[in-house]
Amino acid sequence: MNDLQFLMNEMLLTLKQLFSSNIIDNIIRLLEYNPKEPLIFSSGLFLFLFLAFSFCYMLLRKRLMARLLFVTAFSYYFYYKSSGLYFGLLAFVTVSDYIIGWAISKVRQRGVMARLLVTMSVTIDLALLGYFKYTNFFGELVAQMIGNNFQPMDIFLPVGISFFTFQSLSYTIDIYRGQLKPLPSLLDYAFYVSFFPQLVAGPIVRASDFAPQIRQPLHITREMAARGAYFIMIGLFKKAVISDYISLNFVDRIFDNPSLYSGIENLFGVYGYAMQIYCDFSGYSDMAIGIALLLGFRFPINFHAPYSAVSVSDFWRRWHISLSTWIRDYIYISLGGNRKGAIRTYVNLILTMLLGGLWHGASLNFVAWGGMHGVALAIHKFSRRYIFRHDKHYVSHGIRKLFAIVITFHFVCLTWIFFRNSTFAESRDMILKIFTDFHPELFMQMLHGYRYVFALMAFGYLTHFIPDRWQEWFIRLVSRTNFIVDAILIAIVIWIVIQVKSSEIQPFIYFQF
């Protein structure tokens, strides 16, 4: 009997050990880098990690150096979960630009040496970006020109490399221009470059905006908490409910096989993609802004109802604002801006947008997308000045404004076709379908078959035009409550997400950039 009891105890102990081992193994697998499951804001793992992070963060709220080290370490772990050991690339860019920025500040009065140093920074950052992002693209172009076959190299594209290299570049350039003083320590700079809310998909935050906040005493007002909770809720709903649902259940089907669908289905597929990419990218930006607010930091707004734009110029004042202002300040102005005469201004606009298109991806489709926007910007600038003779502060009203919004929106949708497709042939087929095989009689059948998709699309477009004062009213209402109400509201959104989410994680579109 004692032997049997001993055996039972041994079996129970073994099962317990095995069970404990499995739990530990599962936790390790969960925390390790998995290229198929990047750590994104809309995932359950991030929610649990962020809760633990927030607890430690608040414990360190009065210990500045410990808090900076802790957040920087978590940010590097966050990047490791997205790109594995390529967090070393982030560290290299950080160290090199910090040292170069410090050196520039010491020799800024000696023009030649300062120019050499800022050129070194630009060369290092763009060389890294060029190798990882454009080696195969330019290799294939050269091979086509000389008539050789090209075998693409197996090069991993680190997530968000375009964002943190542009952010780091602006730091050294601003020091060179005398617009910024170097940050006081490498830790401060590492904290700024790697700060996880905006690390992998923006917004691109300037050091001049962020640096003054780093060493400020941690003080999160009730208004900041309410605004942060609001942006997290809105961003999560945009991404995980609207964008993911219409993408998986309608948009991807149309773009994967446009020839199988009628012109009207292709047209609404384009309308769907316009809403998908807006909700996907602005949703990430909203969550980044909200998380930063909960940590005591303020980011600039990255989107401002872009589909209500009355011109292409207005669109780029509203879409991905941090990038559009970056390419204006560091590319367009560097090319001469509007200081070299009218013709040069139009050329500079087109060149800037061509480079902006190439920034989005190593593909001629992206270059064509950027080129179309560049030409449209030049045409708008020319017509505003010489045909309509409006000054830059002119604002249209009434039916003219509505007409301008409709025209601008459809131009943007046309260019989205080239942005979304991987080849010009696919874009051509989709456009031909829309203009030669429309079949409007299929509208009600399409509406019935995709009723939930169209309901979410309609909701997205309707709320897109909600006045800013409505948003501010809701934030003020939430700010009068307490943190428990914030948590309940976020929990409701998470419950809605769980009801509609797919079984697989849907990465953010701009992760590839």
JOLINCOR-V643551 format. One record per helix or strand of 3 or more residues. SS is the DSSP state (hx for helix, st for strand). FROM is the first residue (numbers start at 1). TO is the last residue. Records with the same first field share a line. If there is no record, write none. Layout:
SS=FROM-TO + FROM-TO
//
This chain:
hx=2-31 + 44-59 + 64-107 + 111-146 + 161-176 + 186-194 + 196-198 + 207-214 + 222-256 + 258-260 + 263-294 + 306-308 + 312-318 + 321-332 + 342-360 + 364-387 + 398-420 + 424-436 + 440-449 + 451-464 + 468-479 + 483-500 + 509-512
//
